[in-house]
Amino acid sequence: MSSEVLVLYFAKSAELAGLRSETISLQSELTTLQLWQELEKLHPKLSAVREQVVLAVRQEFVAVGDQCVTLREGDEVAVIPPLSGG
C-alpha cells in the first residue's frame, strides 16, 4: 500500500533537488533508509548530502537508517541538510 506525501526540501537539499517541495507516492511502511533511497532515485544529486542529512516525518526528526516509519496520506516529510554556521 502506498501514500501520497508532501516532501519539503530545505537549504542545500532544495538546491540539489532543484525544487522546494513535491508530492510523491511512497510505500506506507518503510525504513528511513528506504525513504531516503526513494528520494535519491528521484533526485540523484541528493547523494551529496546523504551522510549528513536528517529527515523529519510529521515534524519529528528521524535519522536515516533502519528505523521504521509509517506514512499516512498527506503526511509531510522534510529533508534537512546540515546547516553551516558563519
N, C-alpha and C positions, 0 to 999 in steps of 0.2 A: 504494500500500500504506500502511496506517496502523498505528500502535502505540498501545497504552494506556499513558499515562504518568501519574505522580503529580505534581501541581503543588502546591508549597508556597508559601503567601503569608506574607510577614513584615511586621511593623510596619504602616506606612500602607497597603500593598497589601492586607493582610488586612482592614483596616478598610473599604477601598473595595470589595473583592470581597464582603465580608460573610461570609467563611469563611477558615479557615486552610489547608485542603487539599482537593483533589478529584482524582478520576481522570477523565481525558478522553482522547479518541481524537484523535490528530493524524497528519498525513502523516509518513511515516518520514524523508523528505528535504525539508528546507525551510530558508529563511534565518532568522536570528534575528529579523528584522523580521516575516516571515510568522508566526513563532511568537508574537510579541508581538501581532500583529493578531488572531490567533485568540483569545488571552486577552481582548483588548479587546472582541471580539464577544460573548463570554460575560459579561463584566463591564465595560460601557461606562464606569463611573466610574473605571476604571484609567487612562483617558486623562489624568487629572490628574497622574500621575507619569511619563508617557511619556518626558519629556526627561531625567529623572534616574535612571531605573530601570536596574538591572543584573540580568541573568539568570545563573543557574548551571545548567548541564546536567551531570549526573553529578558534581556538586561542583566543576566548573570554570567560572570566571567567563567570560561572553561578553557583549560589548556588543550592543545592539540595532542591527542594520544588515544588511549584505549577506553576512555570514559564514554559510556553510552548516553546518548541523548534521545529524547522522544520529541519529534517535531509535530506540531499541530498546524492545521490550515491557518494561514495568516500570521504565523509566528515571525518574529524578527530575529535575524542573525546579523551580528555586526562583526566586521573584520577590522581588528585594531592592531596596526603595526607598532613597533617600538617608537616612542616619542623621544626625540633627541633634544636635550636642553641646549641653551645657547647663551 
